[in-house]
Amino acid sequence: MTDAEIDAYLSEQGTGILSLADDSEAYAVPISFGYESGRAVFAFWRFRSDSQKIAFSEATERACLAVYDIESQADWRSVLAFGPLRELSTKEWSDIGALIDENAWSPDLSNVGPRQLSIVGYEMEIEEATGLQRSPEE
């Protein structure tokens, strides 16, 4: 995929897998994201104070966001985007709200039960992205 195709694809998608690492330990998180050329923004629901997502996010030097869709064996696309993570301040939330609203979604957490939930926002600066695709016309 070309850079323009990767940019368009990430703009139209809203979910993927965020891979994090702490030394030799890996952690992958299904994630919904907002996208703007050069960056992805997302939020983690923190269910408890010792959140593994938060701990791995803080330890990760370079994250990988995998985004894909598969229609069939002959019709699929995938993009891997790499870059550092940065926790967003609460003041920055209003700046990214539109990005989140455009293609990210939030799960229905009504059946989670009584918990202390909080939200932590992150930005991933995309330093590198690669994409592959196969379509029936090929």
SULTA-V622727 format. One record per residue. N is the residue number from 1. RES is the residue in three letters. SS is DSSP state (~ for helix, > for strand, _ for the rest). OMEGA is omega in radians with two decimals (none if undefined). NEAR is the number of other ideal C-beta (glycine too) atoms within 8 Angstrom. Layout:
# SULTA-V622727
[[N | RES | SS | OMEGA | NEAR] [N | RES | SS | OMEGA | NEAR]]
This chain:
# SULTA-V622727
[[1 | MET | _ | 3.07 | 10] [2 | THR | _ | 3.09 | 5] [3 | ASP | ~ | 3.13 | 6] [4 | ALA | ~ | 3.11 | 6] [5 | GLU | ~ | 3.10 | 10] [6 | ILE | ~ | 3.14 | 14] [7 | ASP | ~ | 3.13 | 9] [8 | ALA | ~ | -3.13 | 8] [9 | TYR | ~ | 3.13 | 13] [10 | LEU | ~ | 3.10 | 13] [11 | SER | ~ | -3.08 | 9] [12 | GLU | ~ | 3.14 | 6] [13 | GLN | _ | 3.13 | 11] [14 | GLY | _ | -3.14 | 8] [15 | THR | > | 3.10 | 9] [16 | GLY | > | 3.11 | 11] [17 | ILE | > | 3.10 | 10] [18 | LEU | > | 3.14 | 13] [19 | SER | > | -3.10 | 12] [20 | LEU | > | 3.14 | 15] [21 | ALA | > | 3.02 | 12] [22 | ASP | > | -3.02 | 9] [23 | ASP | _ | -3.07 | 5] [24 | SER | _ | 3.13 | 3] [25 | GLU | > | 3.12 | 7] [26 | ALA | > | 3.14 | 6] [27 | TYR | > | -3.13 | 11] [28 | ALA | > | -3.05 | 8] [29 | VAL | > | 2.97 | 10] [30 | PRO | > | -3.01 | 6] [31 | ILE | > | 2.97 | 10] [32 | SER | > | -3.02 | 9] [33 | PHE | > | 2.94 | 13] [34 | GLY | > | -3.05 | 15] [35 | TYR | > | 3.00 | 13] [36 | GLU | > | -3.06 | 7] [37 | SER | _ | 3.11 | 6] [38 | GLY | _ | 3.12 | 5] [39 | ARG | > | 3.02 | 10] [40 | ALA | > | 3.11 | 12] [41 | VAL | > | -3.10 | 17] [42 | PHE | > | -3.14 | 14] [43 | ALA | > | 3.02 | 10] [44 | PHE | > | 2.94 | 13] [45 | TRP | > | 3.11 | 9] [46 | ARG | > | -3.10 | 12] [47 | PHE | _ | 3.13 | 8] [48 | ARG | _ | -3.03 | 7] [49 | SER | _ | -3.13 | 4] [50 | ASP | _ | -3.09 | 5] [51 | SER | _ | 3.07 | 11] [52 | GLN | ~ | 3.13 | 7] [53 | LYS | ~ | -3.12 | 11] [54 | ILE | ~ | -3.13 | 10] [55 | ALA | ~ | 3.13 | 10] [56 | PHE | ~ | 3.10 | 13] [57 | SER | ~ | 3.14 | 13] [58 | GLU | ~ | -3.10 | 7] [59 | ALA | ~ | -3.05 | 10] [60 | THR | _ | 3.08 | 12] [61 | GLU | _ | -3.12 | 5] [62 | ARG | _ | -3.12 | 8] [63 | ALA | > | 3.06 | 13] [64 | CYS | > | 3.06 | 9] [65 | LEU | > | 3.10 | 16] [66 | ALA | > | -3.13 | 11] [67 | VAL | > | -3.11 | 13] [68 | TYR | > | 2.95 | 9] [69 | ASP | > | -3.06 | 8] [70 | ILE | > | 3.04 | 6] [71 | GLU | > | 3.12 | 5] [72 | SER | > | 3.11 | 7] [73 | GLN | _ | -3.11 | 4] [74 | ALA | _ | -3.09 | 8] [75 | ASP | > | -3.10 | 9] [76 | TRP | > | 3.06 | 12] [77 | ARG | > | 3.03 | 11] [78 | SER | > | 3.10 | 11] [79 | VAL | > | 2.98 | 14] [80 | LEU | > | 3.12 | 10] [81 | ALA | > | -3.06 | 14] [82 | PHE | > | 3.06 | 11] [83 | GLY | > | 3.14 | 11] [84 | PRO | _ | 3.09 | 10] [85 | LEU | > | 3.06 | 11] [86 | ARG | > | 3.08 | 8] [87 | GLU | > | -3.13 | 9] [88 | LEU | _ | 3.05 | 11] [89 | SER | _ | 3.12 | 6] [90 | THR | ~ | 3.10 | 5] [91 | LYS | ~ | -3.12 | 5] [92 | GLU | ~ | -3.12 | 10] [93 | TRP | ~ | -3.12 | 10] [94 | SER | ~ | 3.11 | 6] [95 | ASP | ~ | -3.08 | 5] [96 | ILE | ~ | -3.11 | 13] [97 | GLY | ~ | -3.13 | 8] [98 | ALA | ~ | 3.12 | 7] [99 | LEU | ~ | 3.12 | 11] [100 | ILE | ~ | -3.11 | 11] [101 | ASP | ~ | -3.06 | 7] [102 | GLU | ~ | -3.11 | 8] [103 | ASN | ~ | 3.08 | 9] [104 | ALA | _ | 3.06 | 13] [105 | TRP | _ | 3.13 | 6] [106 | SER | _ | 3.14 | 7] [107 | PRO | _ | 3.04 | 6] [108 | ASP | _ | -3.10 | 5] [109 | LEU | _ | -3.07 | 8] [110 | SER | _ | -3.13 | 4] [111 | ASN | _ | 3.14 | 5] [112 | VAL | _ | -3.14 | 7] [113 | GLY | _ | -3.10 | 4] [114 | PRO | _ | 3.09 | 2] [115 | ARG | _ | 3.05 | 7] [116 | GLN | _ | -3.13 | 5] [117 | LEU | _ | 2.96 | 9] [118 | SER | > | -3.10 | 6] [119 | ILE | > | 3.08 | 8] [120 | VAL | > | -3.11 | 10] [121 | GLY | > | 3.13 | 13] [122 | TYR | > | 3.00 | 13] [123 | GLU | > | 3.02 | 12] [124 | MET | > | 3.06 | 16] [125 | GLU | > | -3.09 | 9] [126 | ILE | _ | 3.14 | 12] [127 | GLU | _ | -3.08 | 7] [128 | GLU | > | 3.07 | 7] [129 | ALA | > | 3.07 | 11] [130 | THR | > | -3.13 | 8] [131 | GLY | > | 3.07 | 12] [132 | LEU | > | 3.07 | 7] [133 | GLN | > | 3.02 | 9] [134 | ARG | > | 3.11 | 8] [135 | SER | _ | -3.08 | 7] [136 | PRO | _ | -3.12 | 6] [137 | GLU | _ | -3.07 | 3] [138 | GLU | _ | none | 5]]
